[in-house]
């Protein structure tokens, strides 16, 4: 027996296709619901998500985030290297102290 309460997972490409159709406005919401078998509230939600994300396409926020990420990674590697040197130094010193006991 098939459980109809399970959520269907739609790939991003499908969501984008449906949202673009809704944005075009060539078909009514009822027609899109019938064609794609998606509840009208989901189509509205996907359409709103696309429209909300459009301003990000034309901004430099993505490039700034990538630059920030690269700088953070570089700084973390630098700190890891410094800490490794410190640990190695302390291990050597502990070896000297252990030898004197």
MODELLER restraints for C-alpha pairs under 7 A, 6 or more apart:
rsr = mdl.restraints
at = mdl.atoms
rsr.add(forms.Gaussian(group=physical.xy_distance, feature=features.Distance(at['CA:15:A'], at['CA:46:A']), mean=6.53, stdev=0.5))
rsr.add(forms.Gaussian(group=physical.xy_distance, feature=features.Distance(at['CA:18:A'], at['CA:43:A']), mean=6.84, stdev=0.5))
rsr.add(forms.Gaussian(group=physical.xy_distance, feature=features.Distance(at['CA:19:A'], at['CA:43:A']), mean=6.32, stdev=0.5))
rsr.add(forms.Gaussian(group=physical.xy_distance, feature=features.Distance(at['CA:19:A'], at['CA:46:A']), mean=5.52, stdev=0.5))
rsr.add(forms.Gaussian(group=physical.xy_distance, feature=features.Distance(at['CA:19:A'], at['CA:47:A']), mean=4.52, stdev=0.5))
rsr.add(forms.Gaussian(group=physical.xy_distance, feature=features.Distance(at['CA:19:A'], at['CA:50:A']), mean=6.95, stdev=0.5))
rsr.add(forms.Gaussian(group=physical.xy_distance, feature=features.Distance(at['CA:22:A'], at['CA:47:A']), mean=6.53, stdev=0.5))
rsr.add(forms.Gaussian(group=physical.xy_distance, feature=features.Distance(at['CA:23:A'], at['CA:47:A']), mean=6.59, stdev=0.5))
rsr.add(forms.Gaussian(group=physical.xy_distance, feature=features.Distance(at['CA:29:A'], at['CA:40:A']), mean=6.40, stdev=0.5))
rsr.add(forms.Gaussian(group=physical.xy_distance, feature=features.Distance(at['CA:33:A'], at['CA:39:A']), mean=5.85, stdev=0.5))
rsr.add(forms.Gaussian(group=physical.xy_distance, feature=features.Distance(at['CA:33:A'], at['CA:40:A']), mean=5.77, stdev=0.5))
